[in-house]
Amino acid sequence: MVIARVTFPGPDQGGRQTPPCSGYHPQVALGNEYTSCVLDSLDGEAVFAFGRAHRVSLRLLFRERHPDAFVVGRSLRFYEGSHLVGSGVVLEIT
């Protein structure tokens, strides 16, 4: 499991119009590639508030294609299409 700290900017900062919920499926940038992932709250939050750091588990939907995609300290960028909707950092890999 990949544990990350993720922040979602609000619409006033160019982010989503509505806050994402636990179980959110954005694309994550892996160098020049993008792949689907799932972000689940590790703190029991149903909705991720804008502008606040959230501790999440991050699961790639196609992990076999990117077995070594994450290392502790790696910066993360999340997208909906070409629209940047969140960023974060890998905290732990278990």
FIKOL-571284 format. One record per atom (N, C-alpha, C): residue number from 1; residue in three letters; atom name; y, x, z. Coordinates in Angstrom, 1 decimal. Each point is the difference from the previous one (the first is absolute). Example, Ala and Ser with C-alpha at 12.3 -4.5 7.8 and 13.67 -1.06 7.14 Angstrom:
<sites>
<i->1	aa->ALA	at->N	north->-5.7	east->13.2	up->7.8>
<i->1	aa->ALA	at->CA	north->1.2	east->-0.9	up->0.0>
<i->1	aa->ALA	at->C	north->1.2	east->0.9	up->0.0>
<i->2	aa->SER	at->N	north->1.1	east->-0.4	up->-0.7>
<i->2	aa->SER	at->CA	north->1.1	east->0.9	up->0.0>
<i->2	aa->SER	at->C	north->1.1	east->-0.8	up->0.8>
</sites>
This chain:
<sites>
<i->1	aa->MET	at->N	north->-1.2	east->0.8	up->0.0>
<i->1	aa->MET	at->CA	north->1.2	east->-0.8	up->0.0>
<i->1	aa->MET	at->C	north->1.2	east->0.9	up->0.0>
<i->2	aa->VAL	at->N	north->1.0	east->-0.4	up->-0.8>
<i->2	aa->VAL	at->CA	north->1.3	east->0.7	up->0.0>
<i->2	aa->VAL	at->C	north->1.0	east->-0.9	up->0.8>
<i->3	aa->ILE	at->N	north->0.6	east->0.7	up->1.0>
<i->3	aa->ILE	at->CA	north->1.0	east->-0.7	up->0.8>
<i->3	aa->ILE	at->C	north->1.4	east->0.6	up->-0.4>
<i->4	aa->ALA	at->N	north->0.9	east->-0.9	up->-0.2>
<i->4	aa->ALA	at->CA	north->1.3	east->0.4	up->-0.5>
<i->4	aa->ALA	at->C	north->1.1	east->-0.7	up->0.7>
<i->5	aa->ARG	at->N	north->1.2	east->0.5	up->0.0>
<i->5	aa->ARG	at->CA	north->1.2	east->-0.6	up->0.5>
<i->5	aa->ARG	at->C	north->0.8	east->-0.4	up->-1.3>
<i->6	aa->VAL	at->N	north->0.3	east->-1.3	up->-0.1>
<i->6	aa->VAL	at->CA	north->0.6	east->-0.5	up->-1.3>
<i->6	aa->VAL	at->C	north->1.3	east->-0.9	up->0.4>
<i->7	aa->THR	at->N	north->1.0	east->0.2	up->-0.8>
<i->7	aa->THR	at->CA	north->1.2	east->-0.8	up->0.1>
<i->7	aa->THR	at->C	north->0.3	east->-0.7	up->-1.3>
<i->8	aa->PHE	at->N	north->0.5	east->-1.3	up->0.1>
<i->8	aa->PHE	at->CA	north->0.3	east->-0.8	up->-1.2>
<i->8	aa->PHE	at->C	north->1.5	east->-0.3	up->0.1>
<i->9	aa->PRO	at->N	north->0.8	east->0.5	up->-1.0>
<i->9	aa->PRO	at->CA	north->1.4	east->-0.4	up->-0.1>
<i->9	aa->PRO	at->C	north->0.1	east->-1.4	up->-0.3>
<i->10	aa->GLY	at->N	north->1.1	east->-0.7	up->0.5>
<i->10	aa->GLY	at->CA	north->0.3	east->-1.3	up->-0.4>
<i->10	aa->GLY	at->C	north->0.7	east->-0.2	up->-1.3>
<i->11	aa->PRO	at->N	north->0.3	east->-1.2	up->-0.4>
<i->11	aa->PRO	at->CA	north->0.7	east->-0.2	up->-1.3>
<i->11	aa->PRO	at->C	north->1.4	east->0.6	up->-0.1>
<i->12	aa->ASP	at->N	north->0.6	east->0.2	up->1.2>
<i->12	aa->ASP	at->CA	north->1.4	east->0.6	up->0.0>
<i->12	aa->ASP	at->C	north->-0.1	east->1.5	up->-0.3>
<i->13	aa->GLN	at->N	north->-1.3	east->0.6	up->0.1>
<i->13	aa->GLN	at->CA	north->-0.2	east->1.4	up->-0.3>
<i->13	aa->GLN	at->C	north->-0.9	east->0.2	up->-1.3>
<i->14	aa->GLY	at->N	north->-0.1	east->-1.1	up->-0.8>
<i->14	aa->GLY	at->CA	north->-0.7	east->0.1	up->-1.2>
<i->14	aa->GLY	at->C	north->-1.5	east->-0.3	up->0.1>
<i->15	aa->GLY	at->N	north->-0.4	east->-0.4	up->1.2>
<i->15	aa->GLY	at->CA	north->-1.5	east->-0.3	up->0.2>
<i->15	aa->GLY	at->C	north->-0.3	east->-1.4	up->-0.4>
<i->16	aa->ARG	at->N	north->-1.1	east->-0.5	up->0.5>
<i->16	aa->ARG	at->CA	north->-0.5	east->-1.4	up->-0.2>
<i->16	aa->ARG	at->C	north->0.9	east->-1.0	up->0.5>
<i->17	aa->GLN	at->N	north->-0.1	east->-1.2	up->-0.6>
<i->17	aa->GLN	at->CA	north->0.8	east->-1.2	up->0.5>
<i->17	aa->GLN	at->C	north->-0.6	east->-0.5	up->1.3>
<i->18	aa->THR	at->N	north->-1.3	east->0.0	up->0.1>
<i->18	aa->THR	at->CA	north->-0.7	east->-0.5	up->1.2>
<i->18	aa->THR	at->C	north->-0.8	east->1.1	up->0.6>
<i->19	aa->PRO	at->N	north->-0.2	east->0.1	up->1.3>
<i->19	aa->PRO	at->CA	north->-0.8	east->1.0	up->0.6>
<i->19	aa->PRO	at->C	north->-1.5	east->-0.1	up->-0.3>
<i->20	aa->PRO	at->N	north->-0.7	east->1.1	up->-0.2>
<i->20	aa->PRO	at->CA	north->-1.4	east->-0.1	up->-0.3>
<i->20	aa->PRO	at->C	north->-0.8	east->-0.4	up->1.3>
<i->21	aa->CYS	at->N	north->-1.2	east->-0.5	up->-0.2>
<i->21	aa->CYS	at->CA	north->-0.8	east->-0.3	up->1.1>
<i->21	aa->CYS	at->C	north->-1.2	east->1.0	up->0.1>
<i->22	aa->SER	at->N	north->-0.6	east->0.1	up->1.2>
<i->22	aa->SER	at->CA	north->-1.2	east->0.8	up->0.2>
<i->22	aa->SER	at->C	north->-1.0	east->-0.5	up->-1.1>
<i->23	aa->GLY	at->N	north->-0.7	east->1.0	up->-0.6>
<i->23	aa->GLY	at->CA	north->-0.9	east->-0.3	up->-1.2>
<i->23	aa->GLY	at->C	north->0.7	east->0.1	up->-1.3>
<i->24	aa->TYR	at->N	north->1.2	east->0.5	up->0.0>
<i->24	aa->TYR	at->CA	north->0.9	east->0.2	up->-1.2>
<i->24	aa->TYR	at->C	north->-0.7	east->1.0	up->-1.0>
<i->25	aa->HIS	at->N	north->0.1	east->-0.3	up->-1.3>
<i->25	aa->HIS	at->CA	north->-0.7	east->0.8	up->-1.0>
<i->25	aa->HIS	at->C	north->1.1	east->0.7	up->-1.0>
<i->26	aa->PRO	at->N	north->0.7	east->1.0	up->0.4>
<i->26	aa->PRO	at->CA	north->0.9	east->0.6	up->-0.9>
<i->26	aa->PRO	at->C	north->-0.7	east->1.1	up->-0.8>
<i->27	aa->GLN	at->N	north->0.7	east->0.7	up->-0.9>
<i->27	aa->GLN	at->CA	north->-0.6	east->1.2	up->-0.6>
<i->27	aa->GLN	at->C	north->0.6	east->1.2	up->0.8>
<i->28	aa->VAL	at->N	north->-0.8	east->1.0	up->0.1>
<i->28	aa->VAL	at->CA	north->0.5	east->1.2	up->0.7>
<i->28	aa->VAL	at->C	north->0.0	east->1.1	up->-1.0>
<i->29	aa->ALA	at->N	north->1.1	east->0.8	up->0.0>
<i->29	aa->ALA	at->CA	north->0.1	east->1.2	up->-0.9>
<i->29	aa->ALA	at->C	north->-0.8	east->1.1	up->0.5>
<i->30	aa->LEU	at->N	north->-0.8	east->0.6	up->-0.9>
<i->30	aa->LEU	at->CA	north->-0.9	east->1.2	up->0.3>
<i->30	aa->LEU	at->C	north->0.4	east->1.0	up->-1.1>
<i->31	aa->GLY	at->N	north->1.0	east->0.7	up->0.2>
<i->31	aa->GLY	at->CA	north->0.5	east->0.9	up->-1.0>
<i->31	aa->GLY	at->C	north->0.6	east->-0.8	up->-1.2>
<i->32	aa->ASN	at->N	north->-0.5	east->0.2	up->-1.2>
<i->32	aa->ASN	at->CA	north->0.4	east->-0.7	up->-1.1>
<i->32	aa->ASN	at->C	north->-0.8	east->-1.3	up->-0.3>
<i->33	aa->GLU	at->N	north->-0.9	east->-0.3	up->0.9>
<i->33	aa->GLU	at->CA	north->-0.8	east->-1.2	up->-0.2>
<i->33	aa->GLU	at->C	north->0.3	east->-1.0	up->1.1>
<i->34	aa->TYR	at->N	north->-0.3	east->-1.3	up->-0.3>
<i->34	aa->TYR	at->CA	north->0.2	east->-1.1	up->1.0>
<i->34	aa->TYR	at->C	north->-1.3	east->-0.7	up->0.1>
<i->35	aa->THR	at->N	north->-0.4	east->-0.4	up->1.2>
<i->35	aa->THR	at->CA	north->-1.2	east->-0.7	up->0.2>
<i->35	aa->THR	at->C	north->0.2	east->-1.1	up->1.1>
<i->36	aa->SER	at->N	north->-0.8	east->-1.0	up->-0.1>
<i->36	aa->SER	at->CA	north->0.1	east->-1.1	up->1.0>
<i->36	aa->SER	at->C	north->-0.5	east->0.4	up->1.3>
<i->37	aa->CYS	at->N	north->0.6	east->-0.6	up->1.1>
<i->37	aa->CYS	at->CA	north->-0.4	east->0.3	up->1.3>
<i->37	aa->CYS	at->C	north->0.2	east->-1.3	up->0.9>
<i->38	aa->VAL	at->N	north->-0.5	east->0.0	up->1.2>
<i->38	aa->VAL	at->CA	north->0.2	east->-1.1	up->0.9>
<i->38	aa->VAL	at->C	north->0.6	east->0.6	up->1.3>
<i->39	aa->LEU	at->N	north->1.0	east->-0.6	up->0.5>
<i->39	aa->LEU	at->CA	north->0.7	east->0.4	up->1.2>
<i->39	aa->LEU	at->C	north->-0.3	east->-1.1	up->1.1>
<i->40	aa->ASP	at->N	north->-0.7	east->0.4	up->1.1>
<i->40	aa->ASP	at->CA	north->-0.2	east->-0.9	up->1.1>
<i->40	aa->ASP	at->C	north->0.7	east->0.5	up->1.2>
<i->41	aa->SER	at->N	north->0.6	east->-0.9	up->0.8>
<i->41	aa->SER	at->CA	north->0.6	east->0.4	up->1.2>
<i->41	aa->SER	at->C	north->-1.0	east->0.4	up->1.1>
<i->42	aa->LEU	at->N	north->0.4	east->1.1	up->0.7>
<i->42	aa->LEU	at->CA	north->-0.9	east->0.5	up->1.1>
<i->42	aa->LEU	at->C	north->0.6	east->-0.5	up->1.3>
<i->43	aa->ASP	at->N	north->1.2	east->-0.6	up->0.0>
<i->43	aa->ASP	at->CA	north->0.6	east->-0.5	up->1.2>
<i->43	aa->ASP	at->C	north->0.0	east->-1.5	up->0.1>
<i->44	aa->GLY	at->N	north->-0.8	east->-0.7	up->-0.8>
<i->44	aa->GLY	at->CA	north->-0.2	east->-1.4	up->0.2>
<i->44	aa->GLY	at->C	north->1.2	east->-0.8	up->-0.6>
<i->45	aa->GLU	at->N	north->0.8	east->0.6	up->-0.9>
<i->45	aa->GLU	at->CA	north->1.1	east->-0.7	up->-0.6>
<i->45	aa->GLU	at->C	north->-0.5	east->-0.8	up->-1.2>
<i->46	aa->ALA	at->N	north->0.4	east->-1.2	up->-0.1>
<i->46	aa->ALA	at->CA	north->-0.3	east->-0.8	up->-1.2>
<i->46	aa->ALA	at->C	north->0.9	east->0.3	up->-1.2>
<i->47	aa->VAL	at->N	north->1.3	east->0.3	up->0.4>
<i->47	aa->VAL	at->CA	north->1.0	east->0.3	up->-1.0>
<i->47	aa->VAL	at->C	north->0.7	east->1.3	up->0.3>
<i->48	aa->PHE	at->N	north->0.2	east->0.8	up->-1.0>
<i->48	aa->PHE	at->CA	north->0.7	east->1.3	up->0.2>
<i->48	aa->PHE	at->C	north->1.5	east->-0.2	up->-0.1>
<i->49	aa->ALA	at->N	north->0.7	east->0.2	up->1.0>
<i->49	aa->ALA	at->CA	north->1.5	east->-0.2	up->0.0>
<i->49	aa->ALA	at->C	north->0.6	east->1.1	up->-0.8>
<i->50	aa->PHE	at->N	north->1.1	east->-0.4	up->-0.7>
<i->50	aa->PHE	at->CA	north->0.8	east->1.0	up->-0.8>
<i->50	aa->PHE	at->C	north->0.6	east->1.0	up->0.9>
<i->51	aa->GLY	at->N	north->0.1	east->1.2	up->-0.5>
<i->51	aa->GLY	at->CA	north->0.8	east->1.1	up->0.7>
<i->51	aa->GLY	at->C	north->-0.6	east->0.6	up->1.3>
<i->52	aa->ARG	at->N	north->-1.3	east->-0.4	up->0.3>
<i->52	aa->ARG	at->CA	north->-0.6	east->0.5	up->1.2>
<i->52	aa->ARG	at->C	north->-1.3	east->0.7	up->-0.4>
<i->53	aa->ALA	at->N	north->-0.4	east->1.0	up->0.7>
<i->53	aa->ALA	at->CA	north->-1.2	east->0.7	up->-0.2>
<i->53	aa->ALA	at->C	north->-1.2	east->-0.8	up->0.5>
<i->54	aa->HIS	at->N	north->-1.1	east->0.0	up->-0.8>
<i->54	aa->HIS	at->CA	north->-1.2	east->-0.8	up->0.4>
<i->54	aa->HIS	at->C	north->-1.2	east->1.0	up->-0.1>
<i->55	aa->ARG	at->N	north->-0.9	east->-0.1	up->0.9>
<i->55	aa->ARG	at->CA	north->-1.2	east->0.8	up->0.0>
<i->55	aa->ARG	at->C	north->-1.1	east->-0.9	up->-0.8>
<i->56	aa->VAL	at->N	north->-0.5	east->0.6	up->-1.1>
<i->56	aa->VAL	at->CA	north->-0.9	east->-0.8	up->-0.8>
<i->56	aa->VAL	at->C	north->-1.3	east->0.9	up->-0.3>
<i->57	aa->SER	at->N	north->-1.0	east->-0.8	up->-0.4>
<i->57	aa->SER	at->CA	north->-1.1	east->0.7	up->-0.6>
<i->57	aa->SER	at->C	north->0.2	east->-0.2	up->-1.5>
<i->58	aa->LEU	at->N	north->-0.3	east->1.1	up->-0.8>
<i->58	aa->LEU	at->CA	north->0.2	east->0.0	up->-1.4>
<i->58	aa->LEU	at->C	north->-1.4	east->0.2	up->-0.7>
<i->59	aa->ARG	at->N	north->-0.4	east->-0.9	up->-0.8>
<i->59	aa->ARG	at->CA	north->-1.3	east->0.1	up->-0.7>
<i->59	aa->ARG	at->C	north->0.3	east->-0.1	up->-1.5>
<i->60	aa->LEU	at->N	north->-0.5	east->1.0	up->-0.7>
<i->60	aa->LEU	at->CA	north->0.0	east->0.0	up->-1.5>
<i->60	aa->LEU	at->C	north->-1.1	east->-1.0	up->-0.5>
<i->61	aa->LEU	at->N	north->0.4	east->-0.8	up->-1.0>
<i->61	aa->LEU	at->CA	north->-1.0	east->-0.8	up->-0.6>
<i->61	aa->LEU	at->C	north->-1.0	east->0.7	up->-0.8>
<i->62	aa->PHE	at->N	north->0.4	east->1.2	up->-0.6>
<i->62	aa->PHE	at->CA	north->-0.9	east->0.8	up->-0.8>
<i->62	aa->PHE	at->C	north->-0.1	east->1.4	up->0.6>
<i->63	aa->ARG	at->N	north->-0.4	east->0.1	up->1.2>
<i->63	aa->ARG	at->CA	north->-0.1	east->1.3	up->0.7>
<i->63	aa->ARG	at->C	north->-0.8	east->1.0	up->-0.7>
<i->64	aa->GLU	at->N	north->-1.0	east->-0.4	up->-0.7>
<i->64	aa->GLU	at->CA	north->-0.9	east->1.0	up->-0.6>
<i->64	aa->GLU	at->C	north->0.7	east->0.7	up->-1.1>
<i->65	aa->ARG	at->N	north->1.1	east->-0.5	up->-0.6>
<i->65	aa->ARG	at->CA	north->0.8	east->0.7	up->-1.0>
<i->65	aa->ARG	at->C	north->0.9	east->1.0	up->0.6>
<i->66	aa->HIS	at->N	north->0.3	east->-0.2	up->1.3>
<i->66	aa->HIS	at->CA	north->1.0	east->0.9	up->0.7>
<i->66	aa->HIS	at->C	north->-0.5	east->0.4	up->1.3>
<i->67	aa->PRO	at->N	north->-1.2	east->0.7	up->0.1>
<i->67	aa->PRO	at->CA	north->-0.6	east->0.3	up->1.3>
<i->67	aa->PRO	at->C	north->0.8	east->0.9	up->0.9>
<i->68	aa->ASP	at->N	north->0.9	east->0.8	up->-0.5>
<i->68	aa->ASP	at->CA	north->0.8	east->0.9	up->0.8>
<i->68	aa->ASP	at->C	north->1.5	east->-0.3	up->-0.1>
<i->69	aa->ALA	at->N	north->0.3	east->-1.2	up->-0.2>
<i->69	aa->ALA	at->CA	north->1.4	east->-0.4	up->-0.2>
<i->69	aa->ALA	at->C	north->0.9	east->0.2	up->1.1>
<i->70	aa->PHE	at->N	north->-0.5	east->-0.1	up->1.2>
<i->70	aa->PHE	at->CA	north->0.9	east->0.0	up->1.2>
<i->70	aa->PHE	at->C	north->-0.3	east->1.2	up->0.9>
<i->71	aa->VAL	at->N	north->1.1	east->0.5	up->0.6>
<i->71	aa->VAL	at->CA	north->-0.1	east->1.1	up->1.0>
<i->71	aa->VAL	at->C	north->1.1	east->-0.4	up->1.0>
<i->72	aa->VAL	at->N	north->-0.2	east->0.4	up->1.3>
<i->72	aa->VAL	at->CA	north->1.0	east->-0.3	up->1.0>
<i->72	aa->VAL	at->C	north->1.3	east->0.6	up->-0.4>
<i->73	aa->GLY	at->N	north->1.1	east->-0.8	up->0.2>
<i->73	aa->GLY	at->CA	north->1.3	east->0.5	up->-0.4>
<i->73	aa->GLY	at->C	north->0.5	east->-0.4	up->-1.4>
<i->74	aa->ARG	at->N	north->-0.9	east->-0.4	up->-0.8>
<i->74	aa->ARG	at->CA	north->0.3	east->-0.4	up->-1.4>
<i->74	aa->ARG	at->C	north->1.0	east->-1.1	up->0.0>
<i->75	aa->SER	at->N	north->1.1	east->0.1	up->-0.8>
<i->75	aa->SER	at->CA	north->0.9	east->-1.1	up->-0.2>
<i->75	aa->SER	at->C	north->-0.6	east->-1.1	up->-0.9>
<i->76	aa->LEU	at->N	north->0.3	east->-1.2	up->0.3>
<i->76	aa->LEU	at->CA	north->-0.5	east->-1.1	up->-0.8>
<i->76	aa->LEU	at->C	north->1.1	east->-0.9	up->-0.6>
<i->77	aa->ARG	at->N	north->-0.2	east->-0.5	up->-1.2>
<i->77	aa->ARG	at->CA	north->0.9	east->-0.9	up->-0.7>
<i->77	aa->ARG	at->C	north->-0.8	east->-1.2	up->-0.5>
<i->78	aa->PHE	at->N	north->0.5	east->-1.2	up->0.3>
<i->78	aa->PHE	at->CA	north->-0.7	east->-1.2	up->-0.4>
<i->78	aa->PHE	at->C	north->0.8	east->-0.8	up->-0.9>
<i->79	aa->TYR	at->N	north->-0.7	east->-0.6	up->-1.0>
<i->79	aa->TYR	at->CA	north->0.7	east->-0.7	up->-1.1>
<i->79	aa->TYR	at->C	north->-0.6	east->-1.3	up->-0.3>
<i->80	aa->GLU	at->N	north->0.9	east->-0.9	up->-0.6>
<i->80	aa->GLU	at->CA	north->-0.5	east->-1.2	up->-0.7>
<i->80	aa->GLU	at->C	north->0.5	east->0.2	up->-1.4>
<i->81	aa->GLY	at->N	north->-0.9	east->0.3	up->-0.9>
<i->81	aa->GLY	at->CA	north->0.4	east->0.4	up->-1.4>
<i->81	aa->GLY	at->C	north->0.8	east->1.3	up->0.2>
<i->82	aa->SER	at->N	north->1.2	east->0.1	up->-0.6>
<i->82	aa->SER	at->CA	north->0.8	east->1.2	up->0.1>
<i->82	aa->SER	at->C	north->1.0	east->-0.1	up->1.2>
<i->83	aa->HIS	at->N	north->0.0	east->-1.1	up->0.7>
<i->83	aa->HIS	at->CA	north->0.9	east->-0.2	up->1.1>
<i->83	aa->HIS	at->C	north->-0.5	east->0.6	up->1.3>
<i->84	aa->LEU	at->N	north->0.8	east->1.0	up->0.6>
<i->84	aa->LEU	at->CA	north->-0.4	east->0.6	up->1.2>
<i->84	aa->LEU	at->C	north->0.2	east->-1.0	up->1.2>
<i->85	aa->VAL	at->N	north->-1.0	east->-0.3	up->0.7>
<i->85	aa->VAL	at->CA	north->0.0	east->-1.0	up->1.1>
<i->85	aa->VAL	at->C	north->-0.2	east->0.5	up->1.4>
<i->86	aa->GLY	at->N	north->-0.4	east->1.3	up->0.1>
<i->86	aa->GLY	at->CA	north->-0.3	east->0.6	up->1.3>
<i->86	aa->GLY	at->C	north->-0.3	east->1.4	up->-0.1>
<i->87	aa->SER	at->N	north->0.1	east->0.7	up->1.2>
<i->87	aa->SER	at->CA	north->-0.3	east->1.4	up->0.1>
<i->87	aa->SER	at->C	north->-0.6	east->0.3	up->1.3>
<i->88	aa->GLY	at->N	north->-0.6	east->1.2	up->0.1>
<i->88	aa->GLY	at->CA	north->-0.6	east->0.3	up->1.3>
<i->88	aa->GLY	at->C	north->-0.6	east->1.4	up->0.0>
<i->89	aa->VAL	at->N	north->-0.9	east->0.2	up->1.0>
<i->89	aa->VAL	at->CA	north->-0.6	east->1.3	up->0.2>
<i->89	aa->VAL	at->C	north->-1.4	east->-0.2	up->0.6>
<i->90	aa->VAL	at->N	north->-0.9	east->0.9	up->-0.5>
<i->90	aa->VAL	at->CA	north->-1.4	east->-0.1	up->0.6>
<i->90	aa->VAL	at->C	north->0.0	east->0.7	up->1.4>
<i->91	aa->LEU	at->N	north->-0.4	east->-0.8	up->1.0>
<i->91	aa->LEU	at->CA	north->-0.1	east->0.5	up->1.4>
<i->91	aa->LEU	at->C	north->-1.3	east->0.6	up->0.4>
<i->92	aa->GLU	at->N	north->-1.1	east->-0.6	up->-0.5>
<i->92	aa->GLU	at->CA	north->-1.3	east->0.4	up->0.4>
<i->92	aa->GLU	at->C	north->-1.0	east->-0.5	up->-1.0>
<i->93	aa->ILE	at->N	north->-1.1	east->0.8	up->-0.1>
<i->93	aa->ILE	at->CA	north->-1.2	east->-0.4	up->-0.8>
<i->93	aa->ILE	at->C	north->-1.2	east->0.0	up->0.9>
<i->94	aa->THR	at->N	north->-0.7	east->-1.1	up->0.1>
<i->94	aa->THR	at->CA	north->-1.2	east->0.0	up->0.8>
<i->94	aa->THR	at->C	north->-1.2	east->-0.3	up->-0.8>
</sites>
